[in-house]
Amino acid sequence: RERQAQRENTLELTEKLDNDWKEIQAFLSHKTSKSETKHKVEEKVKPDEYDMIVRELGFEMKARPSGRMKTEEELAKEEQERLLQLEADRLRRMHGEDDTGTKKKPKHISADDLADGFILDKDDRRLLSYNDGRLNIEDDKDEDVEGSAGRTEDDSGEEESEEESGSEADAVDSHSDLESDDGSVEKASAGEEQERINEGNKNKLQSRDQNTKKKAAGLELPHTLAAPGSYEQLKALLLGRPVEEQLLVIEKIKKSSHPSLAVANKAKLEKLFGFLLEYIVELTAREPPELKTIDKLVLVLYDLCQMFPEAASNHVKLVLQDAAHDMEEILETRGRAAFPGLDMLIYLKIIAILFPTSDYWHPVVTPSMVYMSQLLTKCPVTTLQDVVKGLLVCCLFLQYVSVSQRFIPELVNFLLRILHMAVPSRGVQGLTLMHPFRSLDKNGSLLVISETTDAKTWQKQSLPLRMVIGSKENSKTEVNHLRLSCIDVCLDLVRRCAVLYGSLPSFQEVMNPIQILLSQHVPVSGYPAQLQELHNSILTQLETQGPHYHPLVCEKKKPVPLKLFTPKIVKVLEFGRKQGSNEREQERKRLIHRHKRELKGAVREIRRDNQFLARMQLAEITERDSERKRKVKQLFGSLAEQEGRWKAMKKKKF
């Protein structure tokens, strides 16, 4: 009891002491003032720039190693494997085969498996929250709870209905057992028929799905296409397809026949370049020409040209050779040749895209430029169609020389001839044309506007493509509008030539005939306002541009002073020598002379020493040789004496 009383006393005292300490502790808490806190903050050492950079580097993202870059051969091989797999899947779908082999079979699960081999990829825990005293639950949980509750309610409802129906059936009079079983048999047969109908409908739907899948797979493009061996095969693959599918077919041919997959694929793709050139000819021959398709095929031609530049240049050179040969044959038989068709003009445009036009000499571009210059000089201009084709060739010429700024005299001469056609025949007296054009020509006024009223309704537009193909204009208004469009294009080409050749020394002489024709003979007053503005701007540009010559002037030279007769006094530093220099220079020359003399003496002494050493070495060698000869003679003599004695002793014995 005493111990218990003491323990209770100590507990009371400790509780009292704790309460007192808590009361006193509130008075002991001391808050520091703002000035002291500011002073402490200032006293803190600011981190160094180096420490700051090191800390920033610690928080930066570190680079992770990635896989090595694959070579072109590896990429082509992977692409081929992917295409083969896609083609196999397409063929399987087309034949209506099931993809049971490709499906992954479920793994065998043992009965003793606890199903604990899972990995928690993310934290699926939810935050606990209340709203108006009620627990907030996520939507998906609500749906799950509602679905499970609905299912439990349905199950309970079904069980209750079954129990009620059972109780009702039990409550029914037992006379129902006396009825026949015909109704139950009829119900069973009707259920079986309904099941058969449902199965038949399911089979029909499955067969329809399979048929639709087969048709869709049959209409799909094959994922692997072999390179065509002839143009007819390529044509069969491309005809009847839209532009996107045609490009997809060519791309699949390129991937399936990549040069890294087989040695023979290089030759196949080289042939494909030639087949595409033939296909472009066929596209231009259609009505109307499919220029959008050609524009898309140029990208394919560029890729093939980068892969096989030599084969591509050979194909294009062969086309140019055939065109030039045909033109020469026509010139020999008829005496004049017509401008080529749209296909050749498109070929010339494609050449400017595929090959560099700024080279001084190129195996493809240079022959094409020679061919275009022959077109501008040897093909006569007799119709508006020839005018349009000639202007297109001029546009191509300017595209070829836009970087190299090479002067093309045939281009300027042809533009002069086109402007000459816009002048009435009575207003060109005293104006001469360069070869091969003539002033007195029946087609000399081909671009003269017959009615000035048509100029008011003209609108600026590009040259119509139908004129290149060969269709003709019907009304006079359309013809006059076409003439104005040709004059507009010609003036624009003259302006571009003035900008391009402005740095030539002979610019004024080259453009002087065009300047005279534009300023004095071209009837600008009957043209629309746009053409008049373009005409005036060209004239001002031709007048201001180009180098201005200056008369020849003798070169300015400094006049030669007259000879003076004042005697030149030279101090004699050495007896018998007079040299025009000061004492310091004289001392320098003396030292140089002494150095040369000492050098000659040293060389002479070295030469003498070398000669003496050579004589001593020769004497030593001769003495050594004579001593050797003496010893050899002495040895031979002793041997001969011994041989004589041996022979004498031999005679005495026998």
C-alpha positions, 0 to 999 in steps of 0.5 A, a space after each residue: 500500500 505504501 508503495 502504491 501510494 508513493 507511485 500515485 504521488 509521483 505520478 501526480 507530481 509529474 503531471 503537475 510539473 508538465 502542466 506548469 512547464 506547458 504554461 511557462 513554455 509559452 512565455 519562453 518562446 522568443 520570435 526573432 525580429 525582421 532586421 535580425 532575419 534580414 541580417 542572417 539572410 544576408 550573412 548566408 553565403 551565395 552559391 558560386 556559379 560553378 556550384 549552380 551549374 553542377 546542380 543544374 547538370 544533376 537535374 538534366 536529362 541524361 542521354 540514353 543509348 539507342 540502337 545503331 543506324 541500319 544500312 540501306 541493305 538492312 532497311 531494304 531487307 526489312 521492308 521486303 520481309 514486311 511486304 512479303 508478310 502483308 502479301 501472304 495475309 492478302 492472299 489468305 484473305 482472298 482465298 477465304 482461309 482462316 487465320 487460326 494459324 496466326 492467332 496466338 494460342 492461350 497458355 495452359 494454366 494449371 489448376 494450382 496456379 494462384 494467378 499472382 504473376 502480374 505486374 502493377 504498371 500504374 497506381 490504381 488507387 482512388 482518392 477518398 472524398 465526400 460530398 454532402 456527407 456522401 462518399 464520392 465514387 468514380 463513374 466506372 465504379 458506379 457503372 460496375 456497381 449498378 451493373 452488378 446490382 442490376 444483374 443481382 436484381 435480375 437474378 433475384 427477380 428470375 428466382 422469385 418468378 420461378 418460385 412464384 410460377 412453381 407455387 402457382 403450378 403447385 396450386 393448380 388442380 391436379 387434373 392438368 396431369 391428365 392432359 395429353 403431351 401433344 402440346 409439349 411435343 409441338 413446342 419442342 419441334 418448333 424450337 428445333 426448327 427455330 434453331 435450325 433457321 437461326 443456324 442457317 442465317 448465321 451460315 449465310 451471314 458468314 458466307 457473305 462476310 467471307 465473299 466480301 472479304 475475298 472480293 476486297 482482298 482481290 481488289 487490293 494491290 499486291 504488296 510485292 510486285 516483280 519488276 516488269 520485263 517489258 513496257 506492256 507489263 508495266 502498262 497492264 499494271 498502271 492502266 485503269 488506276 488513279 494517280 495515287 495507286 499508280 505511284 503506289 505500284 511503282 513504289 512497291 516495284 522499287 521496294 521489291 526489286 531493290 538492288 541490295 536484294 539481288 544482283 539482277 534487280 539493278 538491270 530491272 530498275 534501269 529498264 523501268 526508267 525507260 518504260 516510264 519514259 515511254 509511259 509518259 509519251 502515252 500520257 501526253 497522247 491522251 485527250 486531254 493529256 494527263 499532266 498531273 500524272 506526269 508531274 507525279 511521275 517526275 519524282 519517281 524518275 528523279 529517284 531512279 536517276 539518282 540511283 542509276 545516273 549512267 543508265 538514266 542518261 543513256 536512256 535520255 540521250 537515246 531519245 534525243 538522238 532519235 528526235 535529232 535524227 528524225 528532224 535531219 531526215 525530214 530536213 533532207 527530204 522536205 527542206 524544212 521541219 516542224 516543231 516537235 509535239 508535246 511529248 518532246 517538249 515535256 522530255 526537254 522539261 524533264 531533262 532540266 529537272 533530272 540533270 544539272 543545267 549549269 555545267 559547262 558541258 554535260 552529256 545530256 544537257 548539252 545535246 538537249 540545248 543543241 537540239 533546242 537551238 536547232 528547233 529555233 533556227 531550222 523550224 519555220 513559223 507558219 501558224 499560231 501553233 508554231 508560235 506557241 511551241 517556239 515560245 515554249 522552247 524559249 521558256 525552256 531555254 531560259 530555264 536552262 541558262 538561268 544559273 549559268 547565264 550563258 548567251 544564246 543567240 538563237 533565243 534572242 533572234 527568235 524573239 526578234 522574229 516573233 515581235 516582227 510578226 506583230 508589226 504590219 508589213 507596211 511599217 517594217 521598211 529598213 528593218 532587216 532580220 537575221 538568218 534564217 528569217 526573211 522580211 518578205 514572208 507571207 507569214 510575216 504578219 501572223 501576230 497582227 491584231 485584225 480588230 482593235 476592239 478585241 484588245 479591250 476584252 482580252 485578259 492576261 493568261 498563260 498560253 493554252 495547251 490545246 494549241 500545242 496539241 493541235 486544236 484550232 481556234 474558231 472565232 476571230 476574237 479567240 484568234 486575236 486573244 491568242 495573238 495578244 497572249 503570244 505577244 505578252 509572253 514574248 515581251 516577258 521573255 524579252 524582259 527576262 533576257 534583258 535582266 539575264 544578259 545585262 552584264 554582257 559587254 555587247 548587251 547594247 549591240 545584242 538588244 539594239 534590234 529589239 529596242 528599235 523594233 519596240 520603240 518605232 515599229 510595234 503598234 502598241 497603241 492598239 494593245 491593252 493597258 497591261 501590254 503597254 505598261 510592259 512595253 514601256 518598262 522594257 524600253 526603259 530597262 533596255 535604255 538604262 541597262 548595259 555598259 556604257 562605253 568610253 572613248 579610248 584615252 592614252 594612259 597617264 604617265 609621270 613626266 620624265 624630268 630633264 637631265 641636269 648638268 650639275 656635277 655629281 661629287 663622290 667622295 673617294 674612299 679607296 685609292 683608284 676607286 670611285 663609288 657612289 655610296 656612303 662610308 657605311 655602305 663602303 665598309 659593308 662592301 669591303 667586308 663582303 669582299 673580304 668574306 668572299 676572299 677568305 671563303 675562296 682561300 678556305 675552299 682552296 686549302 680544303 681542296 689541297 688537304 683532300 688531294 693530299 689525303 687521297 695521295 696518301 691513301 693511294 700510296 698505302 694501297 699500292 704498297 699493300 698490293 706490292 707486299 701481297 704480290 711479293 708474298 704470293 710469288 715467294 709462296 709459289 716459288 717454295 711450292 715449285 721447289 718442293 714439287 721438284 724435290 718430290 719428283 727427283 726422289 720419285 725417279 730415284 726410287 724407280 
